[in-house]
Amino acid sequence: MPNFPDGFDLVTDEVAITDRVLRVTHPRVAEDLIDEAEYEEDERLPYWADLWPSGIVLARHLAGLDLTGVRIIEMGAGLGLPSVVAALGGAYVLATDWYGVALEFATANAAQNDAPALATRLVDWAAPPADLLDGPRFDLVIGADVAYESRHGAQLAPLILRLVRDGGEVLIADPRRPAVSSLVTNMREAGWRHTREEVEYEGRPDEQGRVVYLHRFTDPPWRNPSLGTAEDIG
Ligand SMILES: C[S@@+](CC[C@H](N)C(=O)[O-])C[C@H]1O[C@@H](n2cnc3c(N)ncnc32)[C@H](O)[C@@H]1O
C-alpha cells in the first residue's frame, strides 16, 4: 500500500506512459510549502512537489528502452515518475533529491503503481555524500528539469561525471531553460558526445512552450544502438 506523508492536501494526476496510465500523487499547491528559513539558507524552493513536463517526457522515453538490469541514478527526482518507470522496466534505480519528503513521495508513488521498490538517497548537488561519489558507478544518470538556475550546471556536471561509469550514458530532459547551457558545455569539455532531441509535449506548457529537449550524453568509446538516435549537434 502506498504510504504518503501526512499533513499534505494531496491530488493525484493520471499520466499516460505508452500502454499504461500511472498515478502520481503530490501536494495540491507547491507554493504553499515555501519555507522562508529554507530559502534564506540555500535558496531552496519546493519544486519537488509539482510534476514537471520534463519528468513526463523523460518517463515516456525511458518506457521505450530495454532497461533490464541497468543501474540508474535519478538526480532531482522530485515525485519520482522517471524512476518509477525505470523500475517497472527492470532497472535498479536510486532516486535522489535534496528534499527527504520528495523521496517519501517517490517511494509511495512507486508503490501505488506496483513498481519494484526504489532505493532513495538524500543528495545535495552542492555537497554530495562522499560514499556515493566513491561507490559503484551507474550505467545511466537521468534528470528532468534539473538545470534551471545558473549554479546548477557547475554543480551537476562534475557530480554526474563522478557517478556515471566509463562507457555509460546521461539523459537530461529540459524545457529549454537557459541554465542548461553550462551543463552541456561542461559535459562536452569533459569529452562527452552530446545529442539533442526535440520532443513535443501536449500537456501544460512550460515557460518556454510545449517543447522539451532530451539531451543525451555518451562516452565516445561506447555506443548502444538500442538507446536510440538523435540529431548529432556535438
Ligand atoms: C523543477 S523540479 C523537477 C522535479 C522532477 N524531476 C520532475 O521533472 O517532475 C527540480 C528538482 O530538483 C531538485 N533539486 C534542486 N536543487 C537541488 C540540489 N542542489 N540537490 C538535489 N536536488 C535538487 C528539487 O528538489 C526538485 O525535485
The ligand as a Gaussian input file, in Angstrom:
#p B3LYP/6-31G(d) Opt

LIG

0 1
 C       11.933000      21.506000     -11.406000
 S       11.989000      20.215000     -10.226000
 C       11.871000      18.751000     -11.227000
 C       11.357000      17.584000     -10.446000
 C       11.219000      16.280000     -11.258000
 N       12.491000      15.870000     -11.797000
 C       10.206000      16.438000     -12.373000
 O       10.593000      16.549000     -13.530000
 O        8.994000      16.462000     -12.084000
 C       13.732000      20.214000      -9.740000
 C       14.089000      19.121000      -8.740000
 O       15.476000      19.229000      -8.429000
 C       15.645000      19.190000      -7.020000
 N       16.856000      19.966000      -6.686000
 C       17.069000      21.286000      -6.869000
 N       18.270000      21.650000      -6.421000
 C       18.839000      20.525000      -5.918000
 C       20.099000      20.255000      -5.292000
 N       21.004000      21.228000      -5.052000
 N       20.372000      18.995000      -4.930000
 C       19.469000      18.000000      -5.162000
 N       18.246000      18.196000      -5.722000
 C       17.941000      19.459000      -6.090000
 C       14.375000      19.798000      -6.478000
 O       14.129000      19.465000      -5.117000
 C       13.335000      19.224000      -7.420000
 O       12.873000      17.962000      -7.032000

